[in-house]
Amino acid sequence: MKQKTQTRGRKTVVFPMQQNHDVMTVEDVAIYIKMSISYIYKNLDKIPHKRVGGNIRFHKPTVDAWLAAGSVVPIADLRSKEDPKIQSRVDAIMA
């Protein structure tokens, strides 16, 4: 198990680090979604997050849901729908 050390005054305190992959930092999210750290900070109003002791943290399943909610549906998937309104829109786009 990895350990983290932190100096408090004259004492050095050792904390065992737990590998919790569901909690992500700004840097982790930037790497995960392949965007810059500044992009994450600029879009905090759009990306679901929590502040923990002044630090910003993200819950990975929530970030995954946020990404999925903003996904664009491919036209091929729209064509497979049986709704005539959607089909007429797809036909108009493809014409």
Phi, psi and omega in degrees: 000136178289155178230150177242134177249145179218134180268127177236101184067240179266349185264144172253121182257136180252126179248128173288133181266127177266141179272090177253103184276355179277339180257125186236148174270176177302317180297318179299316181294320178301316178293318183299316182262007176057049176230169181282159177297322179295326176299317180298312180298319181292335184249023179299334178289343181256332184266124180295131182206171175229152173257125180238107180058037180087353178260147179267129179229149181236144176263118188306313178299328178289321176296320177299317179294321178298316178297317181294324181293333180265009183288149177266135180275125178297149181301324179301323178290325178293324180296332182284347178285149182264003181287119183296329179295316179294317181299321180292324177293318179296317178298321179293322179292318184283345182287000000 
